[in-house]
Amino acid sequence: MGEFEAQLRKFQKELSAGTVSLALLAVLAKAGEPLYGYLIAKELERTGDGVLSGKQSALYPVLRNLEGAGLLESHVEPSVAGPPRRYYRINDEGRAVLRQWIAAWNATRDSLESVLEGVER
């Protein structure tokens, strides 16, 4: 891997750290019902255009962190086929934090777009 590719991967990794949490909260807020990890990953693939970049396993630690922070709640249900599934749902605190994160994301996006305006692409 060349130097440019390594720099791009490093940038993408740093950029995705917060955006995955934001995307997970948004998916659960829109779902209106508890979802288990695979369904969350499928929804991110469908609407997120690569926010997980094919790394479904990466979402489980983030879900646990969000639950640990008090933004999600979960419960386990037996599965007809396979192991039990942990279902996650966003709670009121998670919805409040999501609103703040969306505002921060929008402000950051607008600011960056202003800075990047006129740069050759």
HULINVEN-V86005 format. One record per pair of residues at least 12 apart in sequence whose ideal C-beta (glycine too) atoms are under 7 Angstrom apart, sorted by the first residue. I is the first residue (numbers start at 1). J is the second residue. D is the distance in whole Angstrom. If there is no record, write none. Layout:
I:J:D / I:J:D
This chain:
19:51:6 / 20:51:6 / 20:52:7 / 20:58:7 / 20:59:7 / 20:62:5 / 21:62:6 / 21:66:6 / 22:101:5 / 22:105:6 / 23:44:6 / 23:48:6 / 23:51:5 / 24:40:7 / 24:59:6 / 24:62:6 / 24:63:6 / 24:66:6 / 25:66:7 / 25:71:7 / 25:90:6 / 25:94:6 / 25:98:4 / 25:101:7 / 26:98:7 / 27:40:6 / 27:43:5 / 27:44:6 / 28:72:7 / 28:88:6 / 28:89:6 / 28:90:4 / 29:90:5 / 29:95:6 / 29:98:6 / 34:87:4 / 34:88:6 / 34:89:4 / 35:87:6 / 35:88:6 / 36:85:4 / 36:86:6 / 36:87:5 / 37:59:6 / 37:60:6 / 37:63:7 / 40:59:6 / 41:56:4 / 41:59:6 / 63:88:6 / 67:88:7 / 70:93:5 / 71:90:7 / 71:91:7 / 71:93:6 / 71:94:4 / 71:97:5 / 72:88:5 / 72:89:7 / 72:90:6 / 72:91:7 / 72:94:6 / 73:89:6 / 73:91:5 / 74:86:5 / 74:87:6 / 74:88:5 / 75:87:6
